[in-house]
């Protein structure tokens, strides 16, 4: 072995050994718990809490709380990723931050359970976003750390399915808990599931230790500057990031206000049950799209054609709701949106991990990628308020969703290093 090869620690090596089913299962369960902790509140608990605290301004309260929380996520995700890249704990680089993130997120959910006003509600949601985005940063970096390129669409598909299942199961869990004992039990159930998912992954999977001599050094200013990834030096990363942002913005426009859409535009008599039906259709279609796309993308090595197809399908789903705001059309649009997002999620992680600038900064760079997940949660509520009041109501909102996803398709064509 050459001195150069010997000098490179295993944590920086490109993975070549396929991960086993046990590791993928635990990652899958941890992601279900994480996304349940995020989306059950966003889709059911936070809107209902906003309505309880201020029924006359429920949309504004919901937008303020989710917007501020998402702003916290923008900072937490890359910052905790950067810290994990520099962690030399005997327990590994990622695991200490995964369990800490899960614990902070669970604490935030318990704060929300007893929030007496909008201020405390906002503080609780900020804790949730900080903790769970830290957990997200370290779980996603595990894919780049341990999964070879030829298996990443398969694993990415599982992560996409986990996101959907977390969303659907979260809606089911909280609706049942609401019927039994109201908002506090719904939040407490989410907190317990988040902690269980994080603990299972940390306790049952390995995490490579970074030797102290390889920990990056630098002053605070240099560390903060390291959060920037230059689009000029890394154009493929920038184009892929832009694509990821626009897909998530389009998805946020299309899903964040579904409960209010069913109440105020469709006038569905039982919007909570209607949301469960829509999410069930969405979920089945997402699994179908993710499994098929993950298999064929890894087999062919191609990523961009699947992204283009997913953008077109998601835009079609949104355009249907531009033309018709009715329950039957919602039942058609839900599985279309699901299959489109499933195809995208299967190949997105594979594509994004292939354009990361440096192995030693995987978690930080994936944290920057995850800003494209969080930033739409800041932008979408603000823009949605404007659209609903001044730019055409729900037809305008779904038109914005279609435009965003089509722009994502245009941006991905500029990525050169991925087929």
C-alpha positions as CSV (number, residue, x, y, z in Angstrom):
1,X,0.0,0.0,0.0
2,X,1.4,3.4,-0.9
3,X,2.0,6.1,1.8
4,X,-0.8,8.2,0.1
5,X,-3.3,5.5,0.3
6,X,-2.3,4.7,3.9
7,X,-2.7,8.3,4.9
8,X,-6.4,8.4,3.8
9,X,-8.7,7.2,6.7
10,X,-11.5,4.8,5.9
11,X,-14.2,7.5,6.8
12,X,-13.1,9.4,3.6
13,X,-13.0,6.4,1.3
14,X,-15.7,6.0,-1.4
15,X,-17.8,3.0,-0.3
16,X,-17.7,0.0,-2.5
17,X,-19.3,-2.8,-0.4
18,X,-23.0,-3.1,-0.7
19,X,-25.0,-2.4,2.5
20,X,-27.1,-5.3,3.9
21,X,-30.8,-5.5,4.4
22,X,-30.5,-5.0,8.2
23,X,-28.7,-1.6,7.8
24,X,-31.2,-0.5,5.2
25,X,-34.1,-1.5,7.4
26,X,-32.9,0.5,10.4
27,X,-32.2,3.5,8.2
28,X,-35.7,3.1,6.8
29,X,-37.3,3.0,10.3
30,X,-35.3,6.0,11.5
31,X,-36.4,8.0,8.5
32,X,-40.1,7.0,9.1
33,X,-39.8,8.3,12.6
34,X,-38.1,11.5,11.5
35,X,-40.6,12.4,8.9
36,X,-43.5,11.4,11.1
37,X,-42.1,13.9,13.6
38,X,-42.0,16.6,10.9
39,X,-45.1,16.0,8.8
40,X,-47.7,14.8,11.3
41,X,-47.5,18.3,13.0
42,X,-47.4,20.2,9.7
43,X,-50.3,18.4,8.1
44,X,-52.6,17.9,11.1
45,X,-51.5,19.1,14.5
46,X,-50.1,22.6,13.8
47,X,-53.1,23.6,11.6
48,X,-55.5,22.5,14.3
49,X,-53.5,24.2,17.0
50,X,-53.4,27.4,15.0
51,X,-57.2,27.3,14.6
52,X,-57.6,26.7,18.3
53,X,-55.4,29.6,19.3
54,X,-56.6,32.1,16.7
55,X,-59.4,30.8,14.5
56,X,-59.8,34.2,12.7
57,X,-56.2,34.2,11.5
58,X,-55.4,30.4,11.4
59,X,-53.5,30.6,8.0
60,X,-51.4,33.5,9.2
61,X,-50.5,31.8,12.5
62,X,-49.7,28.5,10.7
63,X,-47.5,30.4,8.2
64,X,-45.6,32.3,10.9
65,X,-44.9,29.3,13.0
66,X,-43.8,27.0,10.1
67,X,-41.9,29.8,8.5
68,X,-39.8,30.6,11.6
69,X,-39.3,26.9,12.3
70,X,-38.1,26.4,8.7
71,X,-35.6,29.3,9.1
72,X,-34.2,27.5,12.1
73,X,-33.9,24.4,10.0
74,X,-31.9,26.3,7.4
75,X,-29.2,26.9,10.0
76,X,-29.4,23.7,11.9
77,X,-29.0,21.3,9.0
78,X,-25.7,22.3,7.5
79,X,-24.3,23.4,10.9
80,X,-24.9,20.1,12.6
81,X,-23.7,18.4,9.4
82,X,-20.5,20.4,9.6
83,X,-20.1,19.6,13.3
84,X,-20.5,15.8,12.6
85,X,-17.8,16.0,9.9
86,X,-15.5,17.3,12.7
87,X,-16.6,14.9,15.5
88,X,-14.0,12.4,16.7
89,X,-16.1,10.7,19.4
90,X,-15.4,7.0,20.1
91,X,-19.1,6.5,19.3
92,X,-18.5,7.7,15.7
93,X,-19.0,10.9,13.7
94,X,-22.7,10.8,13.0
95,X,-24.4,8.8,15.8
96,X,-23.9,11.3,18.7
97,X,-25.7,13.9,16.6
98,X,-28.4,11.6,15.4
99,X,-29.5,10.7,19.0
100,X,-29.1,14.3,20.2
101,X,-31.2,15.5,17.3
102,X,-33.9,13.0,18.0
103,X,-34.0,14.0,21.7
104,X,-34.2,17.7,21.0
105,X,-36.9,17.1,18.4
106,X,-38.9,15.0,20.9
107,X,-38.5,17.7,23.5
108,X,-39.9,20.3,21.1
109,X,-42.9,18.1,20.4
110,X,-43.6,17.9,24.1
111,X,-43.4,21.7,24.4
112,X,-46.0,21.9,21.6
113,X,-48.3,19.5,23.4
114,X,-48.7,22.1,26.2
115,X,-48.3,25.3,24.3
116,X,-50.8,27.9,25.6
117,X,-50.1,30.6,23.0
118,X,-48.5,31.3,19.6
119,X,-45.1,32.3,21.1
120,X,-44.7,28.9,23.0
121,X,-46.0,27.1,19.9
122,X,-43.3,28.8,17.8
123,X,-40.6,27.9,20.3
124,X,-41.7,24.3,20.4
125,X,-41.7,24.0,16.6
126,X,-38.2,25.6,16.4
127,X,-36.9,23.0,18.7
128,X,-38.5,20.3,16.6
129,X,-37.0,21.7,13.4
130,X,-33.5,22.1,14.9
131,X,-33.4,18.6,16.3
132,X,-34.9,16.7,13.5
133,X,-32.9,18.6,10.8
134,X,-29.8,17.7,12.7
135,X,-30.9,14.1,12.7
136,X,-31.7,14.4,9.0
137,X,-28.2,15.7,8.2
138,X,-26.5,12.8,9.8
139,X,-28.8,10.1,8.5
140,X,-28.4,11.3,4.9
141,X,-24.7,11.5,5.3
142,X,-24.7,7.9,6.2
143,X,-25.8,7.1,2.7
144,X,-22.8,8.9,1.2
145,X,-20.6,7.3,3.9
146,X,-21.6,3.7,3.5
147,X,-23.7,3.1,0.3
148,X,-21.9,2.5,-3.1
149,X,-23.0,4.6,-6.1
150,X,-24.6,1.5,-7.8
151,X,-27.0,1.0,-4.8
152,X,-27.9,4.5,-4.0
153,X,-31.1,4.8,-6.0
154,X,-32.4,1.7,-4.3
155,X,-31.6,3.2,-0.9
156,X,-32.9,6.6,-2.0
157,X,-36.1,4.9,-3.0
158,X,-36.4,3.4,0.5
159,X,-35.8,6.8,2.0
160,X,-38.5,8.3,-0.2
161,X,-40.9,5.6,0.8
162,X,-40.0,6.2,4.5
163,X,-40.8,9.9,4.0
164,X,-44.2,9.0,2.6
165,X,-44.9,6.4,5.3
166,X,-43.9,8.8,8.0
167,X,-46.3,11.3,6.5
168,X,-49.2,8.8,6.2
169,X,-48.6,7.0,9.5
170,X,-48.2,10.3,11.2
171,X,-51.6,11.5,9.9
172,X,-53.2,8.2,11.1
173,X,-51.5,8.2,14.5
174,X,-52.4,11.8,15.3
175,X,-56.0,11.5,14.0
176,X,-56.5,8.5,16.3
177,X,-54.8,10.3,19.2
178,X,-56.9,13.4,18.6
179,X,-60.0,11.3,18.8
180,X,-58.8,9.7,22.1
181,X,-57.3,12.6,24.0
182,X,-56.7,15.7,21.8
183,X,-53.6,17.5,20.7
184,X,-51.3,16.7,23.7
185,X,-51.5,12.9,23.2
186,X,-50.9,13.4,19.4
187,X,-47.7,15.3,20.0
188,X,-46.5,12.9,22.8
189,X,-47.0,9.9,20.4
190,X,-44.9,11.6,17.8
191,X,-42.1,12.3,20.4
192,X,-42.0,8.7,21.5
193,X,-41.8,7.4,17.9
194,X,-39.0,9.9,17.0
195,X,-36.9,8.8,20.0
196,X,-37.4,5.1,19.2
197,X,-36.4,5.5,15.6
198,X,-33.2,7.4,16.4
199,X,-32.2,5.0,19.2
200,X,-32.7,1.9,17.2
201,X,-30.5,3.2,14.4
202,X,-27.7,4.4,16.7
203,X,-27.6,1.3,18.9
204,X,-27.7,-1.3,16.1
205,X,-25.6,0.2,13.3
206,X,-21.8,0.9,13.0
207,X,-20.4,4.4,12.7
208,X,-16.8,5.0,11.6
209,X,-14.6,7.1,14.0
210,X,-12.7,10.0,12.6
211,X,-9.1,10.0,13.8
212,X,-8.3,13.1,15.7
213,X,-5.3,13.9,13.5
214,X,-7.7,14.2,10.5
215,X,-10.1,16.6,12.1
216,X,-10.2,19.8,10.1
217,X,-8.8,22.8,11.9
218,X,-9.6,26.4,11.6
219,X,-11.0,29.5,13.3
220,X,-14.7,30.2,13.6
221,X,-14.7,32.5,10.6
222,X,-13.1,29.8,8.4
223,X,-15.5,27.1,9.7
224,X,-18.5,29.3,8.9
225,X,-17.0,30.2,5.5
226,X,-16.8,26.4,4.8
227,X,-20.6,26.3,4.8
228,X,-20.5,28.0,1.4
229,X,-20.2,25.8,-1.7
230,X,-19.1,27.9,-4.7
231,X,-21.4,27.5,-7.7
232,X,-18.6,28.6,-9.9
233,X,-16.2,25.9,-8.7
234,X,-18.9,23.2,-8.3
235,X,-21.6,24.0,-11.0
236,X,-23.1,20.5,-11.0
237,X,-23.7,20.7,-7.3
238,X,-25.4,24.2,-7.8
239,X,-27.7,23.0,-10.6
240,X,-28.7,19.8,-8.7
241,X,-29.3,22.0,-5.6
242,X,-31.5,24.3,-7.6
243,X,-33.5,21.3,-9.0
244,X,-34.0,19.9,-5.5
245,X,-35.2,23.3,-4.2
246,X,-37.7,23.8,-7.0
247,X,-39.1,20.2,-6.6
248,X,-39.5,20.7,-2.9
249,X,-41.0,24.2,-3.4
250,X,-43.6,22.8,-5.8
251,X,-44.3,20.0,-3.4
252,X,-44.8,22.5,-0.6
253,X,-47.2,24.6,-2.6
254,X,-49.1,21.4,-3.4
255,X,-49.3,19.8,0.0
256,X,-48.8,22.3,2.9
257,X,-52.4,23.6,2.8
258,X,-54.3,20.5,1.8
259,X,-56.3,20.4,5.0
260,X,-57.5,24.0,4.4
261,X,-58.0,23.2,0.7
262,X,-60.4,20.4,1.6
263,X,-62.2,22.6,4.0
264,X,-62.4,25.9,2.2
265,X,-62.3,25.0,-1.6
266,X,-63.5,21.5,-1.9
267,X,-65.9,21.8,1.0
268,X,-65.4,18.1,1.9
269,X,-67.7,17.3,4.8
270,X,-64.9,15.5,6.8
271,X,-61.6,17.1,5.8
272,X,-59.5,15.1,8.3
273,X,-60.7,11.8,6.9
274,X,-60.4,13.2,3.3
275,X,-56.8,14.1,4.0
276,X,-56.1,10.5,5.1
277,X,-57.7,9.1,1.9
278,X,-55.6,11.4,-0.2
279,X,-52.4,10.6,1.6
280,X,-53.2,6.8,1.3
281,X,-53.5,7.1,-2.5
282,X,-50.4,9.3,-2.5
283,X,-48.5,6.8,-0.5
284,X,-49.3,3.7,-2.5
285,X,-48.4,5.5,-5.7
286,X,-45.1,6.9,-4.2
287,X,-44.0,3.4,-3.2
288,X,-44.7,2.1,-6.7
289,X,-42.8,5.0,-8.3
290,X,-39.8,4.8,-5.9
291,X,-39.3,1.0,-6.1
292,X,-39.5,0.9,-9.9
293,X,-37.3,4.0,-10.4
294,X,-34.8,2.9,-7.9
295,X,-34.4,-0.5,-9.5
296,X,-34.1,0.7,-13.1
297,X,-32.0,3.8,-12.3
298,X,-29.4,1.7,-10.5
299,X,-29.5,-0.8,-13.3
300,X,-29.0,1.7,-16.1
301,X,-26.9,4.2,-14.1
302,X,-29.1,7.0,-15.4
303,X,-30.7,9.7,-13.1
304,X,-31.7,12.7,-15.1
305,X,-34.4,11.1,-17.3
306,X,-36.2,10.0,-14.1
307,X,-36.0,13.5,-12.7
308,X,-37.5,14.9,-15.9
309,X,-40.3,12.4,-15.9
310,X,-41.1,13.0,-12.2
311,X,-41.2,16.8,-12.8
312,X,-43.7,16.4,-15.7
313,X,-46.0,14.0,-13.7
314,X,-46.0,16.3,-10.6
315,X,-46.8,19.3,-12.8
316,X,-49.7,17.5,-14.4
317,X,-51.1,16.6,-10.9
318,X,-51.0,20.3,-10.0
319,X,-52.5,21.5,-13.3
320,X,-55.5,19.2,-12.7
321,X,-56.2,21.0,-9.5
322,X,-55.8,24.4,-11.2
323,X,-58.7,23.5,-13.5
324,X,-60.9,21.6,-11.1
325,X,-61.1,22.0,-7.4
326,X,-63.2,19.0,-6.6
327,X,-63.0,15.8,-4.6
328,X,-63.0,13.4,-7.6
329,X,-60.1,15.4,-9.2
330,X,-58.2,15.5,-5.9
331,X,-58.5,11.6,-5.8
332,X,-56.8,11.6,-9.3
333,X,-54.2,14.2,-8.5
334,X,-53.0,12.5,-5.3
335,X,-51.6,9.3,-6.8
336,X,-50.1,11.3,-9.7
337,X,-48.3,13.5,-7.3
338,X,-47.3,10.5,-5.3
339,X,-45.8,8.5,-8.2
340,X,-44.0,11.6,-9.5
341,X,-42.4,12.4,-6.1
342,X,-41.6,8.7,-5.5
343,X,-39.7,8.6,-8.8
344,X,-37.9,11.8,-7.9
345,X,-36.9,10.7,-4.3
346,X,-35.5,7.4,-5.6
347,X,-33.0,9.1,-7.9
348,X,-32.5,12.5,-6.1
349,X,-30.3,11.2,-3.4
350,X,-28.3,9.1,-5.8
351,X,-27.8,12.2,-8.1
352,X,-27.0,14.6,-5.2
353,X,-24.5,12.3,-3.5
354,X,-22.7,11.9,-6.8
355,X,-22.1,15.7,-7.1
356,X,-20.8,16.3,-3.6
357,X,-17.6,18.4,-3.7
358,X,-15.5,16.6,-1.1
359,X,-15.6,13.3,0.9
360,X,-14.4,15.0,4.1
361,X,-17.3,17.4,4.0
362,X,-20.1,15.0,3.1
363,X,-22.4,15.8,6.0
364,X,-21.9,19.5,5.7
365,X,-22.5,19.4,2.0
366,X,-25.6,17.2,2.4
367,X,-26.7,19.7,5.0
368,X,-26.4,22.4,2.4
369,X,-28.5,20.1,0.1
370,X,-31.1,19.7,2.8
371,X,-31.5,23.5,2.9
372,X,-33.3,22.9,-0.4
373,X,-35.8,20.8,1.7
374,X,-36.1,23.4,4.4
375,X,-36.0,26.7,2.5
376,X,-39.3,26.0,0.7
377,X,-41.0,25.7,4.1
378,X,-39.8,29.3,4.8
379,X,-40.7,30.6,1.3
380,X,-43.9,28.6,0.6
381,X,-46.0,29.9,3.6
382,X,-45.2,33.5,2.8
383,X,-45.8,33.1,-0.9
384,X,-48.9,31.0,-0.3
385,X,-50.5,33.8,1.8
386,X,-50.0,36.2,-1.0
387,X,-51.2,33.8,-3.7
388,X,-54.3,32.8,-1.7
389,X,-55.3,36.4,-1.1
390,X,-54.1,38.2,-4.2
391,X,-53.1,35.9,-7.0
392,X,-56.0,33.6,-7.7
393,X,-56.6,31.6,-4.5
394,X,-56.1,27.8,-4.7
395,X,-56.0,27.7,-8.6
396,X,-53.1,30.2,-8.4
397,X,-51.4,28.1,-5.7
398,X,-51.5,24.9,-7.7
399,X,-50.4,26.8,-10.8
400,X,-47.3,27.9,-8.8
401,X,-46.7,24.3,-7.9
402,X,-46.7,23.3,-11.6
403,X,-44.4,26.1,-12.6
404,X,-41.9,25.2,-9.8
405,X,-41.7,21.5,-10.7
406,X,-41.3,22.3,-14.4
407,X,-38.4,24.7,-13.6
408,X,-36.8,21.8,-11.7
409,X,-36.9,19.7,-14.9
410,X,-35.1,22.5,-16.7
411,X,-32.4,22.9,-14.1
412,X,-31.5,19.2,-13.9
413,X,-30.6,19.3,-17.7
414,X,-27.6,21.5,-16.7
415,X,-26.0,18.8,-14.6
416,X,-23.2,17.4,-16.6
417,X,-21.4,14.8,-14.5
418,X,-24.6,12.6,-14.0
419,X,-26.4,10.8,-16.8
